[in-house]
Amino acid sequence: MKILIVDDSGVHRKLIRRDLESEGAEIFEASSGEEALTCQGKNVNIFLKSAAMIYPA
């Protein structure tokens, strides 16, 4: 299975990648929506978006 991880945080992408690769997935990464669109030609099956909002206290 090919999975595209889209997240602006390299740390988040690395953690998600590690978990999914351990399940046998082939991982592609993008740090923005624009970059993700360039991956369309790679026959990616699943788009995974991790969203984390941090608000000041």
Backbone as ProteinMPNN parsed JSONL, in Angstrom:
{"seq_chain_A": "MKILIVDDSGVHRKLIRRDLESEGAEIFEASSGEEALTCQGKNVNIFLKSAAMIYPA", "coords_chain_A": {"N_chain_A": [[0.84, -1.168, 0.0], [0.542, 2.215, -0.809], [1.124, 5.255, 0.765], [0.504, 8.651, 1.328], [1.8, 11.074, 3.369], [0.9, 14.105, 4.665], [2.039, 16.89, 6.161], [3.098, 19.793, 7.845], [5.011, 19.579, 9.742], [8.047, 18.136, 10.195], [8.776, 16.384, 12.213], [6.327, 15.226, 12.998], [5.665, 13.928, 10.594], [7.748, 12.053, 10.484], [7.248, 10.411, 12.74], [4.727, 9.321, 12.103], [5.381, 8.059, 9.702], [7.174, 6.073, 10.603], [5.482, 4.381, 12.101], [3.656, 3.507, 10.113], [5.334, 2.331, 8.176], [6.23, 0.154, 9.599], [4.092, -1.464, 9.353], [4.286, -2.249, 6.797], [3.782, -0.434, 4.737], [4.376, 1.63, 1.848], [5.805, 4.723, 1.902], [5.192, 8.12, 1.124], [6.053, 11.557, 1.408], [4.896, 14.876, 2.087], [5.212, 18.344, 2.653], [3.368, 20.292, 2.38], [0.158, 21.268, 1.018], [0.366, 21.958, -1.662], [2.75, 20.687, -2.41], [1.901, 18.084, -2.012], [0.114, 17.704, -4.088], [1.795, 17.275, -6.231], [2.451, 14.673, -5.991], [0.546, 13.103, -7.1], [0.914, 11.537, -9.39], [2.095, 9.231, -8.521], [0.544, 7.067, -7.919], [-0.676, 6.916, -5.345], [-2.479, 5.459, -2.714], [-3.805, 6.221, -0.334], [-4.471, 9.25, 1.276], [-3.125, 10.896, 3.954], [-3.696, 13.138, 6.449], [-2.344, 14.911, 9.011], [-3.395, 16.939, 11.498], [-2.605, 19.463, 13.696], [-3.351, 21.796, 16.023], [-2.032, 24.477, 17.749], [-2.564, 26.546, 20.373], [-1.878, 29.674, 21.94], [-1.411, 29.936, 25.488]], "CA_chain_A": [[0.0, 0.0, 0.0], [1.269, 3.485, -0.868], [0.456, 6.269, 1.579], [1.092, 9.987, 1.329], [1.642, 11.81, 4.62], [1.014, 15.551, 4.439], [2.092, 17.622, 7.424], [4.187, 20.765, 7.78], [5.992, 19.241, 10.763], [8.891, 16.995, 9.877], [8.732, 15.452, 13.35], [5.082, 14.467, 12.9], [5.769, 13.016, 9.45], [8.678, 10.973, 10.834], [6.572, 9.501, 13.66], [3.685, 8.613, 11.367], [6.086, 7.193, 8.759], [7.72, 4.927, 11.329], [4.382, 3.467, 12.427], [3.077, 2.911, 8.911], [6.32, 1.453, 7.55], [6.275, -1.095, 10.367], [2.961, -2.256, 8.863], [4.582, -2.635, 5.423], [3.357, 0.57, 3.759], [5.36, 2.453, 1.138], [5.428, 6.063, 2.333], [5.615, 9.352, 0.47], [5.817, 12.676, 2.309], [4.781, 16.23, 1.57], [5.129, 19.299, 3.751], [2.319, 21.266, 2.085], [-0.845, 20.799, 0.064], [0.911, 22.139, -3.013], [3.702, 19.598, -2.62], [1.129, 16.835, -2.076], [-0.479, 17.591, -5.418], [2.807, 16.781, -7.167], [2.573, 13.226, -5.767], [-0.594, 12.421, -7.703], [1.35, 10.58, -10.396], [2.776, 8.106, -7.881], [-0.467, 6.063, -7.585], [-0.849, 6.837, -3.9], [-3.808, 4.945, -2.39], [-4.419, 6.887, 0.803], [-3.907, 10.521, 1.698], [-3.258, 11.009, 5.399], [-3.368, 14.48, 6.907], [-2.294, 15.075, 10.456], [-3.579, 18.349, 11.822], [-2.436, 19.803, 15.107], [-3.455, 23.233, 16.249], [-1.485, 24.869, 19.045], [-3.008, 27.883, 20.722], [-1.168, 30.199, 23.115], [-2.141, 29.84, 26.764]], "C_chain_A": [[0.889, 1.237, 0.0], [0.463, 4.543, -0.13], [1.232, 7.57, 1.511], [0.765, 10.665, 2.65], [1.873, 13.284, 4.317], [0.953, 16.249, 5.795], [3.264, 18.587, 7.337], [5.266, 20.502, 8.824], [6.761, 17.979, 10.374], [8.885, 15.944, 10.975], [7.479, 14.594, 13.274], [5.147, 13.47, 11.757], [6.655, 11.822, 9.778], [8.003, 9.943, 11.742], [5.508, 8.663, 12.941], [4.313, 7.62, 10.393], [6.565, 5.922, 9.444], [6.633, 3.901, 11.626], [3.844, 2.764, 11.187], [4.053, 1.987, 8.186], [6.425, 0.127, 8.292], [5.131, -2.025, 9.977], [3.134, -2.627, 7.392], [4.178, -1.638, 4.354], [4.559, 1.245, 3.1], [4.926, 3.903, 1.331], [6.021, 7.143, 1.436], [5.27, 10.482, 1.427], [5.701, 13.981, 1.541], [4.615, 17.165, 2.758], [4.072, 20.38, 3.512], [1.31, 20.645, 1.12], [-0.346, 20.883, -1.361], [1.885, 21.01, -3.351], [2.977, 18.263, -2.762], [0.533, 16.623, -3.459], [0.514, 17.056, -6.443], [2.991, 15.267, -7.038], [1.461, 12.44, -6.445], [-0.173, 11.345, -8.699], [2.015, 9.348, -9.822], [1.807, 7.008, -7.456], [-0.6, 5.835, -6.084], [-2.288, 6.445, -3.603], [-4.531, 5.764, -1.331], [-3.7, 8.201, 1.071], [-4.172, 10.656, 3.185], [-2.815, 12.398, 5.815], [-3.422, 14.509, 8.417], [-2.401, 16.561, 10.749], [-3.448, 18.554, 13.327], [-2.454, 21.314, 15.232], [-2.93, 23.53, 17.654], [-1.871, 26.327, 19.283], [-2.227, 28.375, 21.94], [-2.045, 30.143, 24.359], [-2.617, 31.183, 27.24]], "O_chain_A": [[1.878, 1.295, 0.73], [-0.733, 4.706, -0.371], [2.458, 7.588, 1.623], [-0.403, 10.813, 3.009], [2.914, 13.663, 3.779], [-0.065, 16.2, 6.485], [4.317, 18.232, 6.808], [6.323, 21.134, 8.795], [6.185, 16.898, 10.244], [8.978, 14.748, 10.697], [7.543, 13.378, 13.459], [4.745, 12.316, 11.905], [6.345, 10.697, 9.389], [8.163, 8.739, 11.54], [5.407, 7.454, 13.149], [3.851, 6.487, 10.265], [6.382, 4.822, 8.922], [6.83, 2.701, 11.43], [3.603, 1.557, 11.212], [3.64, 0.965, 7.638], [6.679, -0.91, 7.679], [5.186, -3.228, 10.235], [2.25, -3.243, 6.797], [4.225, -1.965, 3.167], [5.614, 1.408, 3.713], [3.81, 4.272, 0.966], [7.187, 7.085, 1.047], [4.3, 10.382, 2.178], [6.319, 14.167, 0.493], [3.963, 16.825, 3.745], [3.899, 21.277, 4.337], [1.584, 19.625, 0.489], [-0.599, 19.993, -2.173], [1.844, 20.451, -4.447], [3.393, 17.408, -3.544], [0.457, 15.494, -3.944], [0.106, 16.442, -7.429], [3.623, 14.648, -7.893], [1.447, 11.212, -6.365], [-0.86, 10.332, -8.829], [2.464, 8.49, -10.583], [2.191, 6.107, -6.711], [-0.633, 4.696, -5.618], [-3.218, 7.022, -4.166], [-5.74, 5.975, -1.426], [-2.47, 8.255, 1.091], [-5.315, 10.542, 3.628], [-1.676, 12.791, 5.558], [-4.439, 14.168, 9.021], [-1.575, 17.349, 10.289], [-4.113, 17.886, 14.119], [-1.654, 22.012, 14.609], [-3.345, 22.899, 18.626], [-1.543, 27.214, 18.494], [-1.944, 27.604, 22.857], [-3.265, 30.285, 24.283], [-3.246, 31.277, 28.295]]}, "name": "protein", "num_of_chains": 1, "seq": "MKILIVDDSGVHRKLIRRDLESEGAEIFEASSGEEALTCQGKNVNIFLKSAAMIYPA"}
